[in-house]
Amino acid sequence: QVQLVESGGGLVQPGGSLRLSCAASGFILSTYVMSWYRRAPGKERELLAVISSAGSTSNYADSVKGRFTISRDNAKNTVYLQMNSLKPDDTAVYYCNARHFTFDYWGQGTQVTVSS
């Protein structure tokens, strides 16, 4: 059974940090391009970061560049999103996505709330 399970979300104060994890099962993560998205209340889904299958290249949305870092550990079938200098505008449900040709998998999401 193919699954992506996000974890690591929660409540954090502005300026704080969180590390999200996305654990894959049922398929070999190392052949997939991995991405993190988020959806804030009342807003469209936003692509935040993408990392190549080998982890050699990554790209970021302007809204998170310099604050968020995407990484992967293919041996552990896991992708991470390190989030620093969090702002209230970062409050959203965060999703990971795995894509390889016609295969496209999503996790269930993890809530991140940035508030004092």
C-alpha positions as protocol buffer text, in pm:
chain_id: "A"
residue {
  index: 1
  type: GLN
  ca { x: 0 y: 0 z: 0 }
}
residue {
  index: 2
  type: VAL
  ca { x: 142 y: 335 z: -109 }
}
residue {
  index: 3
  type: GLN
  ca { x: 154 y: 590 z: 170 }
}
residue {
  index: 4
  type: LEU
  ca { x: 307 y: 926 z: 250 }
}
residue {
  index: 5
  type: VAL
  ca { x: 278 y: 1027 z: 613 }
}
residue {
  index: 6
  type: GLU
  ca { x: 370 y: 1375 z: 726 }
}
residue {
  index: 7
  type: SER
  ca { x: 464 y: 1455 z: 1084 }
}
residue {
  index: 8
  type: GLY
  ca { x: 629 y: 1727 z: 1288 }
}
residue {
  index: 9
  type: GLY
  ca { x: 365 y: 1997 z: 1267 }
}
residue {
  index: 10
  type: GLY
  ca { x: 234 y: 2186 z: 1566 }
}
residue {
  index: 11
  type: LEU
  ca { x: 207 y: 2522 z: 1734 }
}
residue {
  index: 12
  type: VAL
  ca { x: 515 y: 2744 z: 1733 }
}
residue {
  index: 13
  type: GLN
  ca { x: 580 y: 3106 z: 1820 }
}
residue {
  index: 14
  type: PRO
  ca { x: 684 y: 3357 z: 1554 }
}
residue {
  index: 15
  type: GLY
  ca { x: 1055 y: 3329 z: 1489 }
}
residue {
  index: 16
  type: GLY
  ca { x: 1058 y: 2966 z: 1590 }
}
residue {
  index: 17
  type: SER
  ca { x: 1148 y: 2653 z: 1395 }
}
residue {
  index: 18
  type: LEU
  ca { x: 990 y: 2324 z: 1304 }
}
residue {
  index: 19
  type: ARG
  ca { x: 1110 y: 2022 z: 1111 }
}
residue {
  index: 20
  type: LEU
  ca { x: 852 y: 1835 z: 910 }
}
residue {
  index: 21
  type: SER
  ca { x: 906 y: 1477 z: 801 }
}
residue {
  index: 22
  type: CYS
  ca { x: 740 y: 1281 z: 523 }
}
residue {
  index: 23
  type: ALA
  ca { x: 780 y: 906 z: 547 }
}
residue {
  index: 24
  type: ALA
  ca { x: 710 y: 698 z: 239 }
}
residue {
  index: 25
  type: SER
  ca { x: 604 y: 336 z: 224 }
}
residue {
  index: 26
  type: GLY
  ca { x: 492 y: 104 z: -52 }
}
residue {
  index: 27
  type: PHE
  ca { x: 725 y: 250 z: -314 }
}
residue {
  index: 28
  type: ILE
  ca { x: 1091 y: 338 z: -363 }
}
residue {
  index: 29
  type: LEU
  ca { x: 1130 y: 704 z: -276 }
}
residue {
  index: 30
  type: SER
  ca { x: 1468 y: 740 z: -447 }
}
residue {
  index: 31
  type: THR
  ca { x: 1315 y: 748 z: -795 }
}
residue {
  index: 32
  type: TYR
  ca { x: 1066 y: 1023 z: -714 }
}
residue {
  index: 33
  type: VAL
  ca { x: 1091 y: 1399 z: -723 }
}
residue {
  index: 34
  type: MET
  ca { x: 964 y: 1519 z: -389 }
}
residue {
  index: 35
  type: SER
  ca { x: 789 y: 1844 z: -305 }
}
residue {
  index: 36
  type: TRP
  ca { x: 634 y: 2024 z: -12 }
}
residue {
  index: 37
  type: TYR
  ca { x: 315 y: 2225 z: -52 }
}
residue {
  index: 38
  type: ARG
  ca { x: 91 y: 2409 z: 186 }
}
residue {
  index: 39
  type: ARG
  ca { x: -264 y: 2533 z: 191 }
}
residue {
  index: 40
  type: ALA
  ca { x: -359 y: 2819 z: 416 }
}
residue {
  index: 41
  type: PRO
  ca { x: -723 y: 2891 z: 505 }
}
residue {
  index: 42
  type: GLY
  ca { x: -895 y: 3065 z: 217 }
}
residue {
  index: 43
  type: LYS
  ca { x: -592 y: 3041 z: -9 }
}
residue {
  index: 44
  type: GLU
  ca { x: -480 y: 2830 z: -301 }
}
residue {
  index: 45
  type: ARG
  ca { x: -236 y: 2545 z: -255 }
}
residue {
  index: 46
  type: GLU
  ca { x: 120 y: 2677 z: -273 }
}
residue {
  index: 47
  type: LEU
  ca { x: 428 y: 2491 z: -392 }
}
residue {
  index: 48
  type: LEU
  ca { x: 709 y: 2560 z: -144 }
}
residue {
  index: 49
  type: ALA
  ca { x: 1006 y: 2345 z: -230 }
}
residue {
  index: 50
  type: VAL
  ca { x: 1114 y: 2072 z: -472 }
}
residue {
  index: 51
  type: ILE
  ca { x: 1407 y: 1834 z: -449 }
}
residue {
  index: 52
  type: SER
  ca { x: 1539 y: 1607 z: -721 }
}
residue {
  index: 53
  type: SER
  ca { x: 1534 y: 1229 z: -683 }
}
residue {
  index: 54
  type: ALA
  ca { x: 1901 y: 1213 z: -587 }
}
residue {
  index: 55
  type: GLY
  ca { x: 1882 y: 1523 z: -372 }
}
residue {
  index: 56
  type: SER
  ca { x: 2135 y: 1711 z: -582 }
}
residue {
  index: 57
  type: THR
  ca { x: 1912 y: 2005 z: -670 }
}
residue {
  index: 58
  type: SER
  ca { x: 1635 y: 2193 z: -494 }
}
residue {
  index: 59
  type: ASN
  ca { x: 1420 y: 2494 z: -563 }
}
residue {
  index: 60
  type: TYR
  ca { x: 1210 y: 2717 z: -342 }
}
residue {
  index: 61
  type: ALA
  ca { x: 922 y: 2957 z: -362 }
}
residue {
  index: 62
  type: ASP
  ca { x: 1019 y: 3317 z: -298 }
}
residue {
  index: 63
  type: SER
  ca { x: 796 y: 3319 z: 10 }
}
residue {
  index: 64
  type: VAL
  ca { x: 1017 y: 3064 z: 189 }
}
residue {
  index: 65
  type: LYS
  ca { x: 1358 y: 3104 z: 23 }
}
residue {
  index: 66
  type: GLY
  ca { x: 1629 y: 3147 z: 283 }
}
residue {
  index: 67
  type: ARG
  ca { x: 1405 y: 3024 z: 565 }
}
residue {
  index: 68
  type: PHE
  ca { x: 1302 y: 2671 z: 460 }
}
residue {
  index: 69
  type: THR
  ca { x: 1526 y: 2384 z: 353 }
}
residue {
  index: 70
  type: ILE
  ca { x: 1411 y: 2066 z: 184 }
}
residue {
  index: 71
  type: SER
  ca { x: 1622 y: 1752 z: 218 }
}
residue {
  index: 72
  type: ARG
  ca { x: 1586 y: 1380 z: 175 }
}
residue {
  index: 73
  type: ASP
  ca { x: 1727 y: 1058 z: 308 }
}
residue {
  index: 74
  type: ASN
  ca { x: 1655 y: 795 z: 45 }
}
residue {
  index: 75
  type: ALA
  ca { x: 1792 y: 521 z: 267 }
}
residue {
  index: 76
  type: LYS
  ca { x: 1521 y: 604 z: 519 }
}
residue {
  index: 77
  type: ASN
  ca { x: 1256 y: 672 z: 252 }
}
residue {
  index: 78
  type: THR
  ca { x: 1198 y: 1009 z: 414 }
}
residue {
  index: 79
  type: VAL
  ca { x: 1190 y: 1372 z: 306 }
}
residue {
  index: 80
  type: TYR
  ca { x: 1222 y: 1668 z: 540 }
}
residue {
  index: 81
  type: LEU
  ca { x: 1133 y: 2034 z: 548 }
}
residue {
  index: 82
  type: GLN
  ca { x: 1331 y: 2241 z: 795 }
}
residue {
  index: 83
  type: MET
  ca { x: 1143 y: 2564 z: 865 }
}
residue {
  index: 84
  type: ASN
  ca { x: 1314 y: 2851 z: 1040 }
}
residue {
  index: 85
  type: SER
  ca { x: 1213 y: 3208 z: 1120 }
}
residue {
  index: 86
  type: LEU
  ca { x: 850 y: 3112 z: 1106 }
}
residue {
  index: 87
  type: LYS
  ca { x: 587 y: 3381 z: 1060 }
}
residue {
  index: 88
  type: PRO
  ca { x: 213 y: 3385 z: 1126 }
}
residue {
  index: 89
  type: ASP
  ca { x: 164 y: 3380 z: 747 }
}
residue {
  index: 90
  type: ASP
  ca { x: 325 y: 3034 z: 744 }
}
residue {
  index: 91
  type: THR
  ca { x: 19 y: 2895 z: 922 }
}
residue {
  index: 92
  type: ALA
  ca { x: -123 y: 2625 z: 696 }
}
residue {
  index: 93
  type: VAL
  ca { x: -162 y: 2255 z: 639 }
}
residue {
  index: 94
  type: TYR
  ca { x: 162 y: 2122 z: 492 }
}
residue {
  index: 95
  type: TYR
  ca { x: 164 y: 1835 z: 243 }
}
residue {
  index: 96
  type: CYS
  ca { x: 435 y: 1631 z: 81 }
}
residue {
  index: 97
  type: ASN
  ca { x: 410 y: 1506 z: -274 }
}
residue {
  index: 98
  type: ALA
  ca { x: 594 y: 1233 z: -464 }
}
residue {
  index: 99
  type: ARG
  ca { x: 602 y: 1239 z: -840 }
}
residue {
  index: 100
  type: HIS
  ca { x: 753 y: 1003 z: -1099 }
}
residue {
  index: 101
  type: PHE
  ca { x: 617 y: 1008 z: -1455 }
}
residue {
  index: 102
  type: THR
  ca { x: 245 y: 934 z: -1418 }
}
residue {
  index: 103
  type: PHE
  ca { x: 270 y: 841 z: -1049 }
}
residue {
  index: 104
  type: ASP
  ca { x: 162 y: 1118 z: -816 }
}
residue {
  index: 105
  type: TYR
  ca { x: 117 y: 1059 z: -443 }
}
residue {
  index: 106
  type: TRP
  ca { x: 7 y: 1288 z: -161 }
}
residue {
  index: 107
  type: GLY
  ca { x: 17 y: 1269 z: 214 }
}
residue {
  index: 108
  type: GLN
  ca { x: -270 y: 1362 z: 443 }
}
residue {
  index: 109
  type: GLY
  ca { x: -104 y: 1681 z: 565 }
}
residue {
  index: 110
  type: THR
  ca { x: 20 y: 1817 z: 895 }
}
residue {
  index: 111
  type: GLN
  ca { x: -100 y: 2139 z: 1055 }
}
residue {
  index: 112
  type: VAL
  ca { x: 149 y: 2414 z: 1130 }
}
residue {
  index: 113
  type: THR
  ca { x: 28 y: 2707 z: 1337 }
}
residue {
  index: 114
  type: VAL
  ca { x: 251 y: 3007 z: 1401 }
}
residue {
  index: 115
  type: SER
  ca { x: 111 y: 3221 z: 1677 }
}
residue {
  index: 116
  type: SER
  ca { x: 212 y: 3392 z: 1998 }
}
